[in-house]
Amino acid sequence: MRHLMQTLLSAAPVLAIVGMIAGVSANAQAPEIKFDSVPNALQLPAGTYLGEVGGVATNSRGDIFVYTRTGHPTITIGTARPFAHGGSRLFEFDPAGKFIREIGKNSYGFMFAAQVRIDPADNIWVVDQMTNMVMKFDPQGRLLMLLGRKAEAVPVPQRPVTGDGAGRPSDLFDRPTDVAWDAAGNIFVADGLGNARIAKFNKDGVFMKSWGKKGTAPGEFANVRSIAVDAQGNVYAADGGNKRIQVFDNDGGFKTAIANVGNAQALCMTKGPSQMLYVSNSNPPNDIDRDGEIYKMKLDGTMTGKFGRAGKVLKEFGTVNAIDCRNENTLYVGEIGNLRVQKLMLH
């Protein structure tokens, strides 16, 4: 017995390191959370419809912002400077779901909606996957800051993605997907589909550093679909292709990974002293009848519940790409597959 105890004690540091690299596993047997979906939560103007919903977010007043892949995309290829625009639109609704306005109509930067987020000052941040830009608007809808750069020319046909996904050490993105901030105002961009990295900027938009590339090792990504930052400044990255969430310190140092979350495509972190994380195991577009549930977990990866499944009616989900959880028990969920936003009430 003494020999066994000595062996276990001597192995403990090794086991701890292995555990850190492997990460923690979410509990797939988490209890079901009861919830309802509010019918007709958003009222669009007559003749206006949502397309694939890239992003949904709320501000401090409860207004709802939806960035959706709908519109009339145009590409000009007969000149020395071909470009495309007009493929996505940004709508604002009041807390009751009544349409207020459209922001940035016919914007040069709106092409293929990836995400919309609202920062602590109620500024509106739009991430566009095809123009490779992250755009900051003030609450009145005036453009304040641009990260990234739209290419002057659009290759036809599109060139294949090359490289290891680490990207350039700058704010030149390749299909970015999300944006988040820490308490100091530093900006974190998920440059996550063409590249596979996270880029960090200061509050003035000056590039500081980036980390990540394509792969399966700690600190590498199959893709970075979504990110969130906790109150301590740790960065959570949805590495859906590797079926995990990776956690980093504020400078990109790998801390741990949360496994068994399926295709983690959308993250949302609550505020307050006991932060929680919502994670969508989004059903893939080539198999829309499986998975689809949303998990609720503590920041250490402990699963506290789950709800929903793949499907087409209310309380079912079709490729969730965005979750807003400003109120922990009132969520807005944006779906690519079902062309809608659901307002969910958790009980």
ZIZIUR-V584108 format. One line per field, one symbol per residue. ss: DSSP state (@ for helix, = for strand, . for the rest). Layout:
ss = ???
This chain:
ss = .@@@@@@@@@@@@@@@@@@@@@.==......=..====....=........=======.....======....===......===...=====....======.........======.....=====....=====.....======.............................====.....=====.....=====.....=====..=......=.....===.....=====@@@.=====.....======....======......======............=====....=====..=......=..========..======....=======.
